[in-house]
Structures are given as C-alpha cells and as structure tokens.
Amino acid sequence: MEKKQAAKLRGEHCLTIFVSYEFKARIKELAQRYDRTLSDMVRTVLKIGIPVMEGISEAEEKMIKEYVRLFRKFRQIKNLKDV
C-alpha cells in the first residue's frame, strides 16, 4: 500500500504569534547566550514546552475527574445520613 503524503503548501508550516516585549527579550537573551538564532530558540522552546503542556493538561484532567468522583461520593454519603 502506498502512503499518501499531505500536500505541502508554501507557507503552510509558518506560524505567527504575538508575545510580550519581556518574553521576546528573554528569548533573545537566551539565543545570544547560547549562540543560536532566535528562530532556533523559539523552535526549541516549543518542542520542549509541548510535552510539558500535555503532561500538565492530562494531570489537570485527572484531578478534575477525581474531584468530581469524590464530590459525588460525599454527596451520596450525605444523602444517606439525612435519611
């Protein structure tokens, strides 16, 4: 079977974001300190940050589910005591 490749359109891989002056200054400072381009630093920050953000989001989702489960359990116990 042949794998279909997605059509690569010019500019489709580009991303424009707006950040604060302070954030941009921090990234520029890191780029200068480690002799890298600003683009390389942004790519690196994104590559590192995405897995971290996924982990935080998964943990948050688990905590919310557990909180809801405990809340329902305590509500059932309270209802049983009221009877």
C-alpha positions as CSV (number, residue, x, y, z in Angstrom):
1,M,0.0,0.0,0.0
2,E,1.2,3.5,-0.8
3,K,1.2,6.1,1.9
4,K,-0.4,9.3,0.9
5,Q,1.7,12.4,1.7
6,A,-0.1,15.6,2.7
7,A,0.3,18.3,0.1
8,K,2.9,20.7,1.3
9,L,1.8,24.2,0.6
10,R,4.2,27.1,0.7
11,G,3.9,28.9,4.0
12,E,1.6,26.2,5.5
13,H,4.2,25.4,8.1
14,C,4.6,29.0,9.3
15,L,3.1,30.3,12.5
16,T,2.8,33.9,13.5
17,I,2.5,34.7,17.2
18,F,2.4,37.8,19.3
19,V,4.3,37.8,22.6
20,S,5.1,40.5,25.2
21,Y,8.3,42.5,24.8
22,E,9.6,40.9,28.0
23,F,9.1,37.4,26.7
24,K,10.8,38.2,23.4
25,A,13.7,39.9,25.3
26,R,14.2,36.7,27.4
27,I,14.3,34.5,24.3
28,K,16.7,36.9,22.5
29,E,18.9,36.9,25.6
30,L,19.0,33.1,25.6
31,A,19.7,33.0,21.9
32,Q,22.7,35.3,22.4
33,R,24.0,33.5,25.4
34,Y,24.0,30.1,23.7
35,D,24.9,31.4,20.2
36,R,21.7,30.4,18.5
37,T,19.3,32.1,16.3
38,L,16.0,33.5,17.6
39,S,14.2,31.0,15.4
40,D,16.1,28.1,16.8
41,M,15.4,29.2,20.4
42,V,11.6,29.5,19.6
43,R,11.5,26.1,18.0
44,T,13.4,24.6,20.9
45,V,11.1,26.2,23.5
46,L,8.0,24.9,21.6
47,K,9.5,21.4,21.3
48,I,10.2,21.2,25.0
49,G,7.0,23.1,26.0
50,I,4.5,20.9,24.1
51,P,5.2,17.7,26.1
52,V,5.2,19.6,29.3
53,M,1.9,21.3,28.5
54,E,0.4,17.9,27.5
55,G,1.5,16.4,30.9
56,I,0.1,19.4,32.8
57,S,-3.2,19.1,30.9
58,E,-3.5,15.4,31.5
59,A,-2.8,15.8,35.2
60,E,-5.4,18.6,35.4
61,E,-8.0,16.4,33.6
62,K,-7.3,13.5,36.0
63,M,-7.6,15.8,39.1
64,I,-10.9,17.2,37.9
65,K,-12.3,13.7,37.2
66,E,-11.2,12.6,40.7
67,Y,-12.6,15.7,42.3
68,V,-16.0,15.1,40.6
69,R,-15.9,11.5,41.7
70,L,-15.2,12.3,45.3
71,F,-17.8,15.1,45.3
72,R,-20.4,12.7,44.1
73,K,-19.3,10.1,46.7
74,F,-19.5,12.6,49.5
75,R,-22.9,13.8,48.3
76,Q,-24.2,10.2,48.3
77,I,-22.9,9.7,51.9
78,K,-24.5,13.0,53.0
79,N,-27.8,11.9,51.4
80,L,-27.6,8.5,53.3
81,K,-27.0,10.3,56.6
82,D,-30.0,12.6,56.0
83,V,-32.4,9.6,55.6
